[in-house]
Amino acid sequence: MNEILADIERWRSAGQRIAVARIVDIEGSGPRDPGAAMAVNSLGEVAGSVSGGCVEGAVVMEALELLEGQRDAGITSFGFSDDEAFSVGLTCGGTIHLFIEELNW
């Protein structure tokens, strides 16, 4: 989370709404450890990483949907057996569980 704080502060100062996705659990093998975080602002700018690239695009879409009011904060999972996760490239064999929420400072 520390690696994205400067970007979050800059975006917040500019009046951007911000969603944060954090890995809260991993089943099996995962590309990043729990606690890894990624922030997305309402312009679609991204800071940080939750998967080293394999599901980042899908996470950005989930974060933007949250900021647009099309989904609620909560857990989103991507795993090898999940057709959507496989299509976006999570081929490490495990499942990652992310908590995605809007920052309200």
LINKA-V6255 format. One record per backbone hydrogen bond with DSSP energy under -1.0 kcal/mol. CO is the residue of the C=O (numbers start at 1). NH is the residue of the N-H. E is the energy in kcal/mol with one decimal. If there is no record, write none. Layout:
BEGIN
CO;NH;E / CO;NH;E
END
This chain:
BEGIN
1;4;-1.7 / 4;8;-2.4 / 5;9;-2.7 / 6;10;-2.3 / 7;11;-2.7 / 8;12;-2.8 / 9;13;-2.5 / 10;14;-1.3 / 11;16;-2.5 / 12;15;-1.6 / 17;42;-1.6 / 18;103;-2.9 / 19;40;-2.7 / 20;101;-2.3 / 21;38;-2.2 / 22;99;-2.6 / 23;35;-2.7 / 25;97;-2.8 / 27;95;-2.5 / 33;36;-2.0 / 36;23;-2.5 / 37;49;-1.2 / 38;21;-3.0 / 39;47;-2.2 / 40;19;-2.9 / 41;44;-2.3 / 45;41;-2.1 / 47;39;-2.9 / 51;54;-1.0 / 55;59;-2.1 / 56;60;-2.7 / 57;61;-1.9 / 58;62;-2.1 / 59;63;-2.6 / 60;64;-2.7 / 61;65;-2.3 / 62;66;-2.0 / 63;67;-2.4 / 64;68;-1.8 / 65;70;-2.9 / 66;69;-1.5 / 74;100;-2.6 / 76;98;-3.3 / 78;96;-3.2 / 79;82;-1.4 / 82;86;-2.8 / 83;87;-2.2 / 84;88;-1.5 / 85;90;-2.4 / 89;91;-1.9 / 94;80;-1.7 / 95;27;-2.8 / 96;78;-2.5 / 97;24;-3.0 / 97;25;-1.3 / 98;76;-2.8 / 99;22;-2.1 / 100;74;-1.9 / 101;20;-3.2
END
